[in-house]
């Protein structure tokens, strides 16, 4: 997955998890609340992975540019 895809899926998981947690609270379903919180955490991790991939790509591009300029 690309960094953009990870960020988008992460945001979607956070939003879906928040909704699931809210519905769980509204109907008194603790299992649904826990699943919603878990989904939100998954989304946050996905977004951080996307950010890390983006940072690594930026650094690698800069290194490659510097190396290319030397030759």
Secondary structure, DSSP 4 states (H G I P E B T S, - for coil): --HHHHHHHHHHHHHHHHHHHHHHHHHT-HHHHHHHHHHHHHHHHHHHHHHHHHHHHHHHHHHHHHHHHH-
